Every structure is written in C-alpha cells, then in structure tokens.
C-alpha cells in the first residue's frame, strides 16, 4: 500500500514508469508532449525519488494536465511541498512510497494496489 498525500478518485490500471534520478518539473517536464526527463509519462503512474527546482514547477504540471498530458498519478519516495502543491493544482494523485511492479491496478484514493 502507498501512503496517499493528494487523493484521487476511482480505480485505474496503468503502466508504471520509474525515473531513478531527481527531476525538475520546470526543466524536465514537457507539458506539451507529456514527457518527463525524455520519457512519456502521459496517463501513466510515475515513480521518482523526489523533485527539485523552482516554484514555477507546479504551473508546468498544471499545463500538462490542462492539455491531457499529465501522469495518471505520481509516487515519490520523498514528496515535498512543491510536489504536493503541483499535484493539488494539476489534480494529479500523489502517493509516498516506491514501486517495483511494471503495471498496477490502484485505488487512487487509498493507494491500495495489486499487479495487473
């Protein structure tokens, strides 16, 4: 089970994209393409250690969400206030934890999941 920080609604099945290095939402997220650090994250669950960067990052994630290019959910090992703000603004569920699975069925409110 993942610890919910910003809750979503419903259940979803998604591929998991694991990014192993810290990223900046301002510099590494392309809101028009839905790529983060060069990897397609649009509609997928993104696992990352933590984010770094500026206060503009939440608006970049919001821009991706507005275009339908945001991740389905984000799982961070160390969520911080900037990532929480970004997820609230963009409406992207955020969980604390880590995943090794390549595909999961997840309850976007509770963080309970199982393999696809």
Secondary structure, 3 states (H helix, E strand, C coil): CCEEEECCCCEEEEEEEEECCCEEHHHHEECCCCEECCEECCCCEEEECCEECCCCHHHHHHHHHHCCCCCCEEEECCCCHHHHHHHHHHCCEEEECCCCCCEEEEECCCCCEEEC
